[in-house]
């Protein structure tokens, strides 16, 4: 969808009936005070069970030119909510925020200024988080692991306060809980990201929906992102690398045991290390075979895709 206004806000929410009206009023005041032009705010109700949808309906009626509201019949997760909002935006610049009033709308001009320096994504960095340790400690572990694994040097991947160019954010697919890895997914597509410190307020309404459990989900999603961004076009390298490592360790174990049997007549038939070596060799062979099959599937998919592409004549 071509952009028709300068600025869009995408705000997912779940049981935040105490904050949505105040958040919109604060956003409106900042946009008007800094003369940021026409804007829209797209709220996505992710299956709330409180009166959030009634609040949004009233807000839409009062500010029909600036407010849109989408609703999921049941909770689908933040990534799905963001994806629905990004698909509906009309702005050249897209700002995502949480609905709990912990993000400060007065920071919006800073995001736009940084974006206008030539970046495609600007992520907020909550240097002083106003959250309990049960939420901040898992986040620090997650951010360190993500930066180390992906090579994208951002301190706070979890921060929902971000600004994007519309063409960039609409070029990626979000599902599951991949919203945490938007800068990584954008980097894989060749887009650039920057980070700015933002103020973070203590929660005054509602309760947090996250905790230690997201470490497990985040770890699994990180593996998914690494495979998608690095090995999607070369699955043989992914499976083959693990296969060679496993098979190599198994081979060394069996070679060492064979030396003991040949020169020192040591019985190795009942040793657990002997069975471990055999298991690692077999596992390595299976992984390498899986990688080769994945490469064959990839080749066939590419051939089928090229047949469907229109033929281009060059003069």
C-alpha positions in Angstrom: 0.0 0.0 0.0 1.6 3.3 -1.0 2.2 5.8 1.8 -0.3 8.7 1.9 0.6 10.4 5.2 3.9 11.2 6.9 3.4 9.2 10.1 1.8 6.1 11.4 1.7 4.6 14.9 1.2 0.9 15.5 0.2 0.0 19.0 -0.6 -3.6 20.0 -2.4 -4.1 23.3 -3.8 -6.7 25.6 -6.0 -5.7 28.6 -4.9 -2.1 28.7 -8.2 -0.3 29.1 -6.7 2.1 31.6 -4.2 3.6 29.2 -5.3 3.7 25.6 -7.2 7.0 25.8 -4.4 8.8 27.6 -1.8 7.3 25.3 -3.6 8.6 22.2 -4.0 12.1 23.7 -0.2 12.2 24.5 0.7 11.1 21.0 -1.6 13.7 19.5 -0.2 16.5 21.7 3.4 15.6 20.7 2.6 15.4 17.0 0.8 18.8 17.0 3.4 20.5 19.2 6.3 19.5 16.8 4.3 20.0 13.6 4.9 16.4 12.4 2.1 16.5 9.9 -0.9 14.2 9.4 -0.8 11.0 11.4 -2.8 7.9 12.2 -2.8 5.6 15.2 -3.6 2.0 14.6 -4.5 0.1 17.8 -4.6 -3.7 17.6 -6.6 -5.4 20.4 -5.0 -8.8 20.9 -8.0 -10.6 22.3 -8.4 -8.4 25.4 -10.9 -9.6 28.1 -11.4 -6.2 29.7 -13.0 -3.1 28.3 -10.1 -2.2 25.9 -12.2 -2.7 22.8 -15.0 -0.5 24.1 -12.4 2.2 24.9 -11.0 1.9 21.3 -14.4 2.1 19.8 -15.2 5.3 21.6 -11.8 6.7 20.7 -12.4 5.8 17.0 -15.8 7.6 17.1 -14.2 10.7 18.7 -11.2 10.9 16.4 -12.2 9.1 13.2 -9.5 10.9 11.1 -6.7 9.7 13.3 -7.6 6.4 14.9 -8.1 2.9 13.5 -8.8 -0.2 15.6 -8.3 -3.8 14.8 -9.3 -6.7 16.9 -8.4 -10.4 17.3 -11.1 -12.7 18.6 -8.5 -14.4 20.8 -5.0 -13.7 21.9 -2.6 -14.3 19.0 0.6 -12.7 20.4 2.5 -9.5 19.9 4.1 -10.5 16.6 0.7 -11.2 14.9 -0.7 -7.9 16.3 2.3 -5.9 14.9 2.1 -7.7 11.6 -1.6 -6.8 11.2 -0.8 -3.2 12.1 2.2 -2.9 9.8 0.1 -4.2 6.9 -2.5 -1.5 7.4 -0.3 1.6 7.8 -0.4 4.5 5.3 2.6 6.5 6.7 6.0 6.9 5.3 7.4 6.5 8.8 6.0 3.9 11.2 6.4 4.1 15.0 5.6 1.1 17.2 4.9 1.6 20.9 3.6 -0.4 23.8 0.2 0.6 25.2 1.1 0.5 28.9 2.4 4.2 29.1 5.9 3.0 30.0 7.1 4.4 26.6 7.1 8.2 26.6 5.5 9.8 23.5 7.7 12.9 24.0 10.6 10.8 22.6 8.9 10.5 19.1 10.7 13.5 17.5 14.1 12.0 18.6 13.2 8.8 16.7 12.2 10.7 13.5 15.4 12.8 13.7 17.6 9.8 13.9 15.7 8.0 11.1 16.2 11.0 8.9 20.0 10.6 9.3 19.6 7.7 6.8 18.7 4.7 8.9 15.8 2.3 8.1 15.1 1.3 11.7 15.7 3.2 15.0 15.3 1.1 18.2 14.8 2.5 21.7 17.3 1.6 24.5 15.8 1.5 28.0 19.0 2.2 29.8 17.2 2.7 33.2 14.3 0.2 33.1 11.5 0.7 35.6 10.7 -3.0 35.9 11.2 -5.7 38.5 14.3 -7.9 38.4 12.2 -10.9 37.2 11.7 -9.0 34.0 14.9 -7.1 33.6 17.4 -9.9 34.2 15.9 -12.3 31.6 15.9 -9.4 29.2 19.6 -8.7 29.7 20.5 -12.4 29.1 18.3 -12.4 26.0 19.8 -9.2 24.6 23.4 -10.4 25.1 22.7 -13.7 23.5 21.0 -12.1 20.5 23.7 -9.6 19.9 26.4 -12.2 20.1 24.6 -14.7 17.8 23.3 -12.3 15.2 26.1 -9.7 15.0 23.6 -6.8 15.2 25.0 -4.4 17.9 21.9 -3.4 19.7 21.6 -3.3 23.5 17.8 -3.6 23.8 16.1 -5.9 21.2 13.1 -6.2 23.5 12.2 -2.5 23.5 8.9 -2.1 21.7 9.5 1.6 21.1 10.9 1.7 17.5 10.6 3.7 14.3 10.9 2.3 10.8 10.7 3.3 7.2 7.5 1.8 5.9 9.2 0.0 3.0 11.6 -1.7 5.4 9.1 -2.9 8.0 6.7 -4.2 5.3 9.5 -6.2 3.7 9.6 -8.8 6.5 7.2 -11.4 7.8 6.4 -11.6 11.5 5.0 -14.6 13.2 5.4 -16.6 16.4 7.4 -14.3 18.7 9.8 -12.9 16.0 8.9 -9.3 16.9 11.9 -9.3 19.2 14.2 -9.9 16.3 13.0 -7.2 13.9 16.5 -5.5 13.7 18.1 -8.8 12.9 15.5 -9.7 10.2 15.9 -6.2 8.7 19.7 -6.5 8.7 19.4 -9.8 6.8 17.4 -7.9 4.1 20.2 -5.2 3.9 18.4 -2.5 6.0 20.3 -0.5 8.6 19.5 0.0 12.2 20.5 2.5 14.9 19.7 2.9 18.6 18.8 5.8 20.9 18.4 5.9 24.7 14.8 6.5 25.8 13.1 7.2 29.1 11.2 4.3 30.6 8.4 4.9 33.1 7.2 2.6 35.8 3.9 0.7 35.0 0.9 2.4 36.7 -1.9 0.3 35.1 -2.3 -3.4 34.5 0.3 -6.1 34.9 3.3 -7.3 32.9 2.6 -10.2 30.5 6.2 -11.4 30.3 8.8 -13.0 32.6 11.4 -15.8 32.8 9.4 -18.1 30.6 10.2 -16.0 27.5 13.8 -17.0 27.8 13.0 -20.5 26.6 10.8 -19.1 23.8 13.3 -16.5 22.9 16.1 -19.0 22.7 14.1 -21.2 20.3 13.1 -18.2 18.2 16.7 -17.1 18.1 17.7 -20.4 16.5 14.9 -19.9 14.0 16.1 -16.4 13.1 19.7 -17.6 12.7 18.6 -20.4 10.3 16.3 -18.0 8.4 18.9 -15.2 8.0 22.1 -17.2 7.5 21.2 -20.7 6.2 17.9 -20.5 4.4 19.6 -20.6 1.0 22.3 -23.1 2.0 20.8 -25.6 4.4 23.6 -28.1 3.6 26.0 -25.9 5.5 23.8 -25.8 8.6 23.2 -29.5 8.9 26.5 -30.5 7.4 28.5 -28.4 9.9 26.9 -30.2 12.8 27.2 -33.5 11.0 30.9 -33.1 10.4 31.5 -32.0 14.0 29.5 -35.0 15.4 31.0 -37.5 13.0 34.5 -36.1 13.6 34.2 -36.5 17.4 32.8 -40.0 17.0 35.6 -41.0 14.6 38.3 -39.8 17.1 36.7 -41.7 19.9 36.6 -44.9 17.9 40.1 -44.4 16.6 41.4 -44.0 20.1 39.6 -47.1 21.3 40.9 -49.1 18.2 44.5 -48.1 19.2 43.9 -49.4 22.7 42.5 -52.7 21.4 45.3 -53.2 18.8 48.4 -52.4 20.9 47.3 -53.0 24.5 44.6 -55.7 24.0 42.2 -53.7 26.1 38.6 -54.9 25.8 36.4 -52.1 24.4 33.3 -54.0 23.5 31.3 -53.2 26.6 32.6 -49.7 27.2 30.0 -46.8 27.1 32.6 -44.7 25.2 32.5 -47.3 22.4 28.8 -46.9 22.0 29.0 -43.1 22.2 31.5 -43.1 19.3 29.2 -45.2 17.2 26.2 -43.0 18.0 28.1 -39.8 17.1 29.3 -41.3 13.8 25.7 -42.4 12.9 24.3 -39.0 13.9 26.9 -37.2 11.8 26.0 -39.3 8.8 22.3 -38.6 9.3 22.8 -34.8 9.6 25.0 -34.7 6.5 22.4 -36.7 4.6 19.6 -34.4 5.8 21.7 -31.4 4.6 22.1 -32.9 1.1 18.4 -33.7 0.9 17.6 -30.1 2.0 19.9 -28.8 -0.8 18.2 -30.9 -3.4 14.8 -29.6 -2.2 16.2 -26.1 -2.4 17.4 -26.6 -6.0 14.1 -28.0 -7.1 12.2 -25.1 -5.5 14.5 -22.6 -7.2 14.0 -24.3 -10.6 10.2 -24.2 -10.1 10.4 -20.6 -9.2 12.5 -19.6 -12.2 10.0 -21.4 -14.5 7.2 -19.3 -13.2 9.1 -16.0 -13.6 8.4 -14.0 -16.8 11.0 -14.1 -19.5 12.9 -10.9 -19.9 14.4 -9.8 -23.2 17.5 -7.5 -23.1 18.5 -5.4 -26.1 
